[in-house]
Amino acid sequence: MELSEVLEERKKTHGDWKQQSRLSQVLKGVIRQSEYYSRLSLPQCEALDMILHKISRIVEGDPNEKDHWLDIAGYATLETK
């Protein structure tokens, strides 16, 4: 499969890259404004970043893409171990 084909397939499930990345950054910016954000560990920060990234894919892409939801559960589970 050519790269252009892969990118077109991803666009169907992940949404338009520029729109999805903008939403992802906005969501991450919102939580970083919390006065308590600094209490989080680096793994907690990364888990939240990845969860918000996946949320932006759900909103901008295909909300029925099972992998997005499974990835959110996975990142949440990693942080509770």
Secondary structure as GFF3:
##gff-version 3
##sequence-region A 1 81
A	DSSP	alpha_helix	3	14	.	.	.	ID=ss1
A	DSSP	alpha_helix	17	32	.	.	.	ID=ss2
A	DSSP	three_ten_helix	37	39	.	.	.	ID=ss3
A	DSSP	alpha_helix	42	60	.	.	.	ID=ss4
A	DSSP	alpha_helix	66	80	.	.	.	ID=ss5
###
